[in-house]
Amino acid sequence: MYLIKSNGYDVEIGIKIFKSISSLITKKKYSSHFIICDENTFQFCLPNLISNCPKLREAHIIELESGEASKSLEFSAHVWQTLIENKADKNSLVVNLGGGVVSDLGGFCASTYKRGIDFINIPTTLLSMADASVGGKTGIDFSGLKNSIGTFTQPKGVFIDPDFLETLPSRHFQNGLAEIFKIALICDKKFWNELKTADVKVAAKDIIAKGVALKNKIVSKDPFDNGIRKTLNFGHTIGHAIESMLLGSSNELLHGEAIVIGMLIESHLSYQKKLFSKNELDEVLNVFKNVFQPNKINDLNLDSIFELMKNDKKSTNNKFQFALIDKIGSCKFDLAVSDLQIKKAIEFYNTSF
Ligand SMILES: NC(=O)c1ccc[n+]([C@@H]2O[C@H](COP(=O)([O-])OP(=O)(O)OC[C@H]3O[C@@H](n4cnc5c(N)ncnc54)[C@H](O)[C@@H]3O)[C@@H](O)[C@H]2O)c1
């Protein structure tokens, strides 16, 4: 069992999470409970949660359609409406049982309903266990832009049972692994070296715990994204633009898949800015080719990428600010990059496959 102290709440990882969830619920004497899930976590995770936490047997279930499209204003309205119809009050609890889509949307709805009610995260994907459920960012996509509306609100607790991963499709497992490699790249070379050779499925619990501890260290120092937390955006400025560009197309990518491409392109920016040697660039490229098998993207439309990047919340005054690694295990932020450098980095990506 791992216990990580975060900003006013605990992250628990292990087999005893159901006991901890039950004692939190007993202690807080919530007036009502609402479990948000999608059809997959309804099927694969909810029975386990309810049978182990008797207090949740009477909970109202709000089931969403799985997938990024649910992180929308429309589904937020559905959640708020259900809370209102079932008389949720300031002392109600929202339980987010699912991946990053459920915790982002559920956290957003809870943090805005009646100016904020308690919520807890029970992440069920690798990405949400190691990343999305921790750190207090909630949000939805709006007007074609990822995470453009949201809040910083900390959950009352995060409870991680790696056994939930048993039913997770392998594409989604790889998706989560991308964020774990990212955290290693930006702040822990030893962890990066371990990950390169680890049997990640066997070591999942330890890897999640290490990933959460590293992310937690960063977000605890900078809860509102004003400084060091920006290093977590490594790979995301370009990655988000690619993810948004392909949203709804036949080449649609999962978040982590887009971030892998973003990390490779942004590693080349580090190389162009002489922060990063050719050897290090080759190492990242080879490890990612081996672990993630990313593909060349044929329709990487530069104009769309620039347009999407301008709208990204990470750009200020229309200038592109990047978090870039300056060696494996270390990252700098607020670095200006020119359009030409971005074009060259994208070319590097497309000619590497
Ligand atoms: N708030 C943050 O700090 C943060 C950080 C990173 C990513 N995110 C967000 O997270 C989202 C992506 O999260 P995700 O990758 O978890 O996607 P997701 O929530 O869509 O889950 C992926 C798929 O796995 C299914 N699933 C979930 N748990 C399962 C289980 N145990 N067994 C079988 N199927 C299961 C879901 O139904 C879904 O189809 C993106 O919207 C991204 O923006 C947020």
The ligand as a MOL file (V3000), in Angstrom:
LIG
                    3D

  0  0  0     0  0            999 V3000
M  V30 BEGIN CTAB
M  V30 COUNTS 44 48 0 0 0
M  V30 BEGIN ATOM
M  V30 1 N -6.7230 16.5810 -15.3210 0
M  V30 2 C -5.5080 16.2330 -15.6720 0
M  V30 3 O -4.5200 16.5950 -15.0170 0
M  V30 4 C -5.3110 15.3810 -16.8970 0
M  V30 5 C -4.0390 14.8720 -17.1850 0
M  V30 6 C -3.9000 14.0450 -18.3040 0
M  V30 7 C -5.0010 13.7540 -19.0880 0
M  V30 8 N -6.2200 14.2840 -18.7830 0 CHG=1
M  V30 9 C -7.4020 13.9800 -19.6110 0
M  V30 10 O -7.7060 12.6000 -19.4790 0
M  V30 11 C -8.4620 12.1950 -20.6130 0
M  V30 12 C -7.9970 10.8390 -21.0890 0
M  V30 13 O -8.1560 9.9120 -20.0510 0
M  V30 14 P -8.1390 8.3410 -20.3100 0
M  V30 15 O -7.0290 8.0170 -21.2120 0
M  V30 16 O -8.2180 7.6840 -19.0210 0 CHG=-1
M  V30 17 O -9.4490 8.1210 -21.2170 0
M  V30 18 P -10.9300 7.6330 -20.9180 0
M  V30 19 O -11.4570 8.1730 -19.6600 0
M  V30 20 O -11.6880 7.9310 -22.1580 0
M  V30 21 O -10.7850 6.0450 -20.7680 0
M  V30 22 C -10.3000 5.2920 -21.8440 0
M  V30 23 C -11.2240 4.1280 -22.2160 0
M  V30 24 O -11.0490 3.1010 -21.2650 0
M  V30 25 C -12.3260 2.6670 -20.7810 0
M  V30 26 N -12.0810 2.1840 -19.4350 0
M  V30 27 C -11.7820 2.9200 -18.3420 0
M  V30 28 N -11.4490 2.1070 -17.3290 0
M  V30 29 C -11.5780 0.8450 -17.7750 0
M  V30 30 C -11.3700 -0.4260 -17.1900 0
M  V30 31 N -10.8900 -0.5620 -15.9460 0
M  V30 32 N -11.5990 -1.5270 -17.9410 0
M  V30 33 C -12.0340 -1.4150 -19.2250 0
M  V30 34 N -12.2230 -0.2360 -19.8400 0
M  V30 35 C -11.9960 0.8860 -19.1200 0
M  V30 36 C -13.1940 3.8900 -20.8900 0
M  V30 37 O -14.5530 3.5410 -20.9480 0
M  V30 38 C -12.7040 4.4570 -22.2140 0
M  V30 39 O -13.3090 3.7780 -23.2860 0
M  V30 40 C -8.2930 13.2810 -21.6660 0
M  V30 41 O -9.4990 13.9880 -21.7750 0
M  V30 42 C -7.2120 14.1780 -21.0830 0
M  V30 43 O -7.3590 15.5240 -21.4600 0
M  V30 44 C -6.3920 15.0790 -17.7020 0
M  V30 END ATOM
M  V30 BEGIN BOND
M  V30 1 1 1 2
M  V30 2 2 2 3
M  V30 3 1 2 4
M  V30 4 1 4 5
M  V30 5 2 4 44
M  V30 6 2 5 6
M  V30 7 1 6 7
M  V30 8 2 7 8
M  V30 9 1 8 9
M  V30 10 1 8 44
M  V30 11 1 9 10
M  V30 12 1 9 42
M  V30 13 1 10 11
M  V30 14 1 11 12
M  V30 15 1 11 40
M  V30 16 1 12 13
M  V30 17 1 13 14
M  V30 18 2 14 15
M  V30 19 1 14 16
M  V30 20 1 14 17
M  V30 21 1 17 18
M  V30 22 2 18 19
M  V30 23 1 18 20
M  V30 24 1 18 21
M  V30 25 1 21 22
M  V30 26 1 22 23
M  V30 27 1 23 24
M  V30 28 1 23 38
M  V30 29 1 24 25
M  V30 30 1 25 26
M  V30 31 1 25 36
M  V30 32 1 26 27
M  V30 33 1 26 35
M  V30 34 2 27 28
M  V30 35 1 28 29
M  V30 36 1 29 30
M  V30 37 2 29 35
M  V30 38 1 30 31
M  V30 39 2 30 32
M  V30 40 1 32 33
M  V30 41 2 33 34
M  V30 42 1 34 35
M  V30 43 1 36 37
M  V30 44 1 36 38
M  V30 45 1 38 39
M  V30 46 1 40 41
M  V30 47 1 40 42
M  V30 48 1 42 43
M  V30 END BOND
M  V30 END CTAB
M  END
